[in-house]
Amino acid sequence: MADKGITPPHYEFSDKYDPEHARKYFHKHNTGFWRRLSTWREVGMARKALVMAGRPRSVLDLPCGTGRFWAMLAEEGGRRIFVADNSQNMIDTGMALRPRDVTARIGKTFQCSAFDTELPDNLVECVFSIRFLHHIQKSEDRVRILREFARISSGTVVVSLWVDGNFRAWRLQRKLERRARKGQSAMPRDRILLKQSEIERDIAAAGLETIGHVDFIKYWDKWRAYVLRVKK
């Protein structure tokens, strides 16, 4: 576990998930053609990543949000599924609104910080963390999270985030450069684009090794899921 007495870093995005925002978050990903298409592709990425991870028999979804990936996690018969989030409102919304046959597969829920979960060592075979690390600006914070994931996983870790080396990342960088030339401030963002070399250094610093990765659309989109092996 993280050292007691050390306050976990605070990120403003984690404060917004009151019950109303949690319900809006749930419905946002279930409305509109492009959001549905994006979710379909992300679920496909995650499914492929879990196959690459060896089809783990137990998974912790952290942060789980409102359970966008629970149905996919439940596709594997006999898999033990645990879910955790910093926001109890997000967990409660997912448990209330997802299909009952899906929520029945959830073994236990935990409200906890990803920086220090206070969960047992080797709780699950795989920690599954989608759409989280792209919120974390500091390298030392990402390393702390990845070390915590490695502690509570006995085998693998799956994480997704934004990386460079594709068209949409190049387009975003050009947009920011144009704003800078015009003397405009950078767009306010709670999401960051990382160089592949940067996140891969963080992965190594956390004591993990890369098995492989899955891209949303290779050479086009920023989203990438990394499949990592825990070195015990």
N, C-alpha and C positions, 0 to 999 in steps of 0.2 A: 504494500500500500504506500501511498505517498506519505512523506514525513508528516506526523501530526504537528500541529502548530503552524504549518505553512498554509496560508490562505490560498485557495485555488484562484487562478486568474478570473477576472470578471469580464464578460463580453455582453454589450448592451442588447444584442439580438435575443439573448436568452430571457430577457425581462418581459417580452411582449405577449407571452402565451397565456393570457387569461382565458376563461371559458369561451367567450365570444370569438376571440382570435383563433382558438383551437378549432372551433366549428367552421370558421371561414377557411382555415388551412385545409381541413378535411375536404370541403366542397370544391375548393380551388382546383385540386388535382383530379377531380371527377367531372369537370365541365369544360366544354370547348374542344374542338377538334385537335388543335396543336398540343394542348396539355395532355389530352388522352393519348395522342401519338407518342409524346415524350415519355409518358409514364409506361406505355407498352414497351418502348425501347429500353428504358432503364430497368424494367423488370427482366427483360431478356438478357441485358448485360449482367445483372445480379445473378440470374439463374446460371449463366455460363461460368461466372466467377466461382460460384459454389461447387460446380462440377470440377473446376480446376483445383479447388481446395480439397477435393476428395470426397465430396458429398457428406459433409460432417453430420453426425448423428445428434448433435446438440449445438444450438446456436443462440447467442445473445444478440438481439437487435438493439443497438445503442448508438445514438439516440433513435428511438423507434417512431417519434412523432405520433401521428394518428394511425399508424399501421399500414402504410401504403404497400409494404412488401410482405405482410403476414400471410396472405393467401399463397404467394409463391413459396415462402418458407414451408408452408404446410403441405406442399405438393409431395414432399418426400415422406412416405409412410413411416411412422415410428420415430420421426425426428422430434426431439424435445426442444421446445421453443420457449425462450425467456425474453422478456422485453424490458427496456429501461429507458427513462428519459429524465432530464432535469425538471421537466414540467409534469406534475401530476395531472394537470388539465388536459394535456395532449394524450396521455395514456388513457384517461377516463373517456375522452371523446372517441378514441379508437375502439375501446372495448364496448362502448354503447352503440356505435354506428356501423361497425364492420359486421359481416354476416356471422350468425351464431355458430355455424359449423367451423368457421375460422377462429373465432375467439375461444372456442372450446379447446383448441389445440395449444393455447398459451398456458404454459405450466405455472409461471409466476411472473409478477410485475415488480419492478423496483423503481423508486424515485431516487435518483442519484446524479452526481456530477461525473462527467466522463474523466475529469482530472483525478478524481479519487472516489471510486465507486463504493469502497468498503465491502466489496464482494469477495468471496473466497478465491484463493489461488486455483487455477485450473478448473474453474466452474463449468466451462463448456469446451467443446472441441474447436469452435470458431466464434470469434467476435465479428459481427457484421455491422458496419458503420457507413451508411450512405448519406450523401449530402450534408456532411458535417465539417470535415477538415478544411473546406474552402472558406469557412467563416473565420479560421484561426490565423491571425496575421503573423504571430511571432514563432520563429523556428523552435525556440525552447519550449513553447507551449505545445506545439505539435508533437515534439519528442516526448514530452511528459504524458500526453494522451496515448501515444502509441506504446509507450512502456507499460501503461496501465492496461491497455488492451492485451499486450503480450503476457502480462502477469495472470490475467483471468482466463486466458485461452491456453489449452493444452496442445493446440496444433497450429491453427491458422488464424489470420486476420484478413478481412476484406474491407477496404476503404475506397470511397470515391471522392473525387475533387476535380478542380479545373487545372489543366496543364497546358503548356505552350506547345509549339510544333504542329499547329493546325490552322486552318483558314480563319475560323472564328476567333481564335486567340490573336492572330495577326491583325484582324479587323478591329478588335477591341483596343489593341495597343496603338494602332494608327489613330483611332478616335481620341484617345487620351493625349497623344502627341499633338494633335491639332488643337485641342483645348489649351494645352500648355503654351503653344506658340501664340495663341490669341490672348494670353494672359488670364485665361479662365481657370478657376480652380478645378481640380480633379472632381469627377462626379462622386457624390457621396455614395459609398458602397459598404456593405457589410459582407461582401464576398470578394475573394482575391484570386488572381491567376498566378500559379506557381510555375517556375521553370521545372522541367522534368528532373534536371540535375539537383535542384534544391530539395524537392520532396524525397528524392532517392537518397540524399545525404541524411535527411531526417530519419528515414526508415532504417538506415544502417546504424545511426547513432542510438536508436531505440532498441538495438539488438535483434532486429528482424531482417530476414532476407527475402528478396522478391522471387516468387515462383513464376509470375507472369502478370499480364494485365489485359483488360478488355476495354476497347474504346467504344464510345457511343456511335460515332461514324468516323472511321479512321481517316486522318488528314483533314477532316472537316470540322468536327465539334470538339469543344474543350473538355467535356466530361470523360474521365477515365476511371475505371475501377482497378485498383491494384490488389493482387492476391499475394499475401505475405506468409512466410513460414516463421513460426516461433522457434528460436534457438534456445533450448533449455540447458 
